[in-house]
Amino acid sequence: MKLFDVYPRFDIEIERAEGVHLYDKEGSQYLDLYGGHGVISIGHSHPTYVKSIKDQLDKISFYSNSIQMPSQEELADKLTDISGYKDYKLFLCNSGAEANENAIKLASFHTGKSKVITFKGSFHGRTAAALNVTDNINLSAPINMNNFPVEFIDLNNEDQFIQAIKGNDVCAVICEGIQGVGGLDMPSNEYLKFLRDKCRQNNIILILDEIQSGSGRTGKYFAHQFADIEADIVTMAKGIGNGFPLAGLLIGPSIRPNLVCLVLHLAGAI
Ligand SMILES: Cc1ncc(COP(=O)(O)O)c(C=O)c1O
């Protein structure tokens, strides 16, 4: 076996899947209660999804973001519409970790600060080193981009948040709609409202990571929408691609477009 041994694997060889079922080589059927770890939002091999991907591949599979792609525009319209984030703009990338990296960079550019607050038990991705080993000043950012100070605080603890922002150096707080990997802890509606107010008052970007809890899995498009608040940036992945490697950020109108362009340029996207 030539695949690098990272994950212990079940002794099952899946050949195909359909809806909520997986089938192995012998034709045994399995009920997929795992949903491809939160990725398969509309079921395996959904016919509409398969047709859309095939149709697109027949036309063009990839080109630089520096040309107009009608399918991207259409996706942005549909996502902002279905999510209720109507006056937000979409930036597309490939993975959840990338979406969060871009969100944090944007927050740092926008506020001129660099500290990030996050929560004990959180999971926001696995990347770290790529930019650190990149020797191109145009791709790193002016505000200490390679080295964000981070403070982990307890979820739903208002006092710890107040303490953590005292130095006036916080650019962003990043919070999952529901902690997935951390064990299904979630911010209360009151706490999300508290974060929303405090971020607004202190020039801090509220990033809500809906990579696992988004795409309609909770009954609202994003889990945080039960609290009736809007993030400055929402990050998405997994369920928006249903298996196709797709991720994105919904970026609020308060984040200035010229800075957005600059950061996305630095991220190598344009
Ligand atoms: C809440 C959350 N954020 C970020 C990520 C990272 O996403 P990706 O694996 O697409 O980089 C995950 C992945 O499980 C996640 O659950």
The ligand as an SDF file (V2000), in Angstrom:
LIG
                    3D

 16 16  0  0  0  0  0  0  0  0999 V2000
  -15.0060   23.4550   12.4170 C   0  0  0  0  0  0  0  0  0  0  0  0
  -13.9490   23.0950   11.4220 C   0  0  0  0  0  0  0  0  0  0  0  0
  -13.1500   24.0780   10.9460 N   0  0  0  0  0  0  0  0  0  0  0  0
  -12.1750   23.8090   10.0320 C   0  0  0  0  0  0  0  0  0  0  0  0
  -11.9790   22.5290    9.5690 C   0  0  0  0  0  0  0  0  0  0  0  0
  -10.8930   22.2720    8.5540 C   0  0  0  0  0  0  0  0  0  0  0  0
  -11.4650   22.0280    7.3190 O   0  0  0  0  0  0  0  0  0  0  0  0
  -10.6130   21.3010    6.1660 P   0  0  0  0  0  0  0  0  0  0  0  0
  -10.3920   19.9020    6.6240 O   0  0  0  0  0  0  0  0  0  0  0  0
  -11.4960   21.4010    4.9490 O   0  0  0  0  0  0  0  0  0  0  0  0
   -9.3380   22.0780    6.0070 O   0  0  0  0  0  0  0  0  0  0  0  0
  -12.7820   21.4860   10.0240 C   0  0  0  0  0  0  0  0  0  0  0  0
  -12.5810   20.1040    9.5360 C   0  0  0  0  0  0  0  0  0  0  0  0
  -13.0970   19.1530   10.0450 O   0  0  0  0  0  0  0  0  0  0  0  0
  -13.7880   21.7730   10.9820 C   0  0  0  0  0  0  0  0  0  0  0  0
  -14.5730   20.8130   11.4710 O   0  0  0  0  0  0  0  0  0  0  0  0
  1  2  1  0
  2  3  1  0
  2 15  2  0
  3  4  2  0
  4  5  1  0
  5  6  1  0
  5 12  2  0
  6  7  1  0
  7  8  1  0
  8  9  2  0
  8 10  1  0
  8 11  1  0
 12 13  1  0
 12 15  1  0
 13 14  2  0
 15 16  1  0
M  END
$$$$
